[in-house]
Each structure stands twice: as structure tokens, then as C-alpha cells.
Amino acid sequence: MGKETVKKRRVIFHLDMNCFYASVEMAYNPDLKGKPLAIAGNPQERKGIIVTSSYEARAKGVKTTMPLWQARKICPELIVMRPNFDRYRAASRQIFQMLAEITPIVQPVSIDEGYMDITDADWSDNPIHLAETLQARILQELDLPCSIGIAPNKFLAKMASDMKKPLGISVLRKREVDKILWPLPVAKMHGVGEKTASKLEELSIYTIGDLANKDTYALKQLLGINGVRLRDRANGIDQRPVDPEAVHEFKSIGSSQTLPHDTVDEREINKLLETLAENVERRLRRKQAAGKNVQLMIRYHDRKTITRSRKLHDYVERKEEIVQVAKELLAKHWDQEPIRLLGVTLQNVEEKKRIGKQLDIFTYEEEAGKEKLYQVMDELTEKYGRNLFEQSQTPIEESILQPGTSFQKDFLDDFKINRRK
């Protein structure tokens, strides 16, 4: 058999930064090292929750998403800081630049983790040495710890990176799945959340091994095609490529926020809806995108949560268009019980260049003129502050706004722009 017909076995890295936000703050201020540190949304208000914490804080029982008051109760000496998204974005850019120097086949999945396909990269014949070199470089140059999982596919690489933290390097081969993964609780499996784990228990599936050996038909009846997919993963099967173009994929953009207190005050509720719609509009402009389905989420004082949505005839992108639909959904579905949290999401989102909206010449010129105005307004609104790793000014809305989960994905815009340069 000629060499040209021999197919190399894939070698995939999953890089996961350890306690990323907290680690960046410690790199910026070494006096914080070794101390229980937590990054939280708003230390002064009820909505303050733990975004991440140092290992010292975790040892005291502090956990992600824990209310701040509870974290302070179990760890009185806890140091609490608000997020500094300038620093986190700058650090992330540095990290992904290092990955791109090894191989162009890099797929970020969040600000602090990503995949690399090193099958054809230098040192691919010695992946552990490459991982050690990369890990040491990130630690030496940025003072940031990471864990790296090495495997023949993305799922196993992701599971491997969780095996040893901080500063771990773990290899997970497909032939080891039954010994290493199968004994674990199914809830520990990447891709299985609490709700899915509860559903799987209905079929007496408690471990990853139970899932791997379950009848395909039963899983498909319970979870649809995702049940079959999860069974494949449990058996170490994952054909997904590491796709650098995946940064272009997004189907929804949303923003949610907890109110300072449970309320039925319509003025306060409508004011928050305006803010949430403005956040969505800003992120749409970053992505040059629009959507045609508005979803409203209402969480009541008793934590009961409902979501209601409306599909629109045309794509929308402006705050006024989004908030109008959100208010109409609120008027129709709110039962007048006190509201704890609101969320506004625009779904079925596409980049505007792909939408191909048919406009007459007058409408087109009007919208094009507005786009320049909005762009200038956006830059003036968002631009401020110094980065930790760079001296340049960067546009960044999250340092002004309340932090939200969308930041984890929004940074992908930076990666997309850098790849085009």
C-alpha cells in the first residue's frame, strides 16, 4: 500500500483555561494569588452570582452560579471582584494566537476553551511534548494555567481535559473508554445536562456505560436523534471535524437580567425590556446580523419560568422593533405575578449579507446611511479602558453592561476578525 493511501489517525487537542477570569485577575495582580477570589456580577445587588472562582475559593465550597450572599456566608474571607472583560478578551486573543501559530485548524468554542486538530502539525508524532510546550508557553508568557485533553476526536478530547485540573495534560484513547468513562455518572458526560440526565434515568441509565450499551431505539424514542448521538459519544465515536469556520455560526442572540427585587411595576419592567433589546441590538451590530423570531422569557418570584415567542414576517435588527414585539408578548402572557427576571432573545439569526433582503433603491440608501450613523454611535458608546496585555483601546460593551452569558460567545467576533487580517 502506497504512503499516499495511508490515512493518519486524527490527533485532537481540547484546551481549557483553568478558572479563567480569576486567573487573569491574578496575573494582573499577583497579590491575589493563593487567596479565595471570586468574580461576580454585582456585589451590591441580589442578582450578584458567582461567575467563576479560584481553586482556593472552591476548596471552601464556593461554586459557579452560587448567589454571592451564600458564597460570602461559607467563605467570609472571600475577595469579590466584578468582571473586567477588557482583560479577559485581551488574554483570549493572545491564547488563540498561540494556537494559530501551531495549526490553522483551530475552533474556539468560548472565550476560554477551544479545539485544535494537530494531525498534520509539526510534532504531531509527539503530541504530549507539544501539549507540554504549549501549556508552558501560556503559563510563562501570560501567567495563566490551562489543561489540555488529547484524543482522536473532539468529544474524547473534551472529556480528557476535565480529568486533571489545574495544569493537567491527559490522553484518552478510544480503547480506554470502557475503563475510564463508562464507570462515571452519566451527568458527568459532556453534552448531558441535568434535564437530559433526569430523562435518561427514566430508562435506568445512570452511568456513561449504561448509555453506551442502551438500545438505540429506546434512546431515539426518548431523546430523538440526540439520543443516538449521545450513545455514539458514550462509545467514543465522534466524527465532527475541528472547524475554524464554526465561528460564523450563530442562531440566536439574547440578553437577560434579574431585577433588583420582584416587581409588578410596569414602568420598571418596560425599562428593563428596553435595556435588554438595546443589548441585543448592539450584539447584532457586532455580528452584522438580523433575526426574525423574538422570544421573551419571564421568571416569576417563585422561579417558575415561561418562554413565549413570535415569528415575524421580516428580519429585524433595531431595538425599537425588538422591544415592540417583546412588550406585546409580555402583555399577552404575563399573569401579573411578581417578576424576578426577564430575557429577550432574537432567534433565526443570519448575517445580513446572507439574508438578501429585497430593498428598493430609496430604502437601501436610507438604511445604508443609518448603518454608518449606528456604527459611529456604537464605537463612541463602547470604546474605553486599557487592556492588560495590549495598550490599544478596544470597543467592548460588556464592561459597561451587566455581564451576561452571551459574552462567552461574543468574543468569537474578535477571533473571526483576526482570522481575516
Secondary structure, 3 states (H helix, E strand, C coil): CCHHHCCCCCCEEEEEECCHHHHHHHHHCHHHCCCCEEEECCCCCCCCEEEEECHHHHHCCCCCCCEHHHHHHHCCCCEEECCCHHHHHHHHHHHHHHHHHHCCCEEEEECCEEEEECCCCCCCCCHHHHHHHHHHHHHHHHCCCEEEEEECCHHHHHHHHCCCCCCCEEECCHHHHHHHCCCCEHHHCCCCCHHHHHHHHCCCCCEHHHHHCCCHHHHHHHHCHHHHHHHHHHCCCCCCCCCHHHHHCCCEEEEEEEEEEEECCHHHHHHHHHHHHHHHHHHHHHHCEEEEEEEEEEEECCCCEEEEEEEEEEEECCHHHHHHHHHHHHHHHCCCCCEEEEEEEEECCEEHHHHCCCCCHHHHHHHHHHHHHHHHHHHHHHEECCCCCCCCCEECCCCCCCCCCCHHHHCHHHHHHHHHC
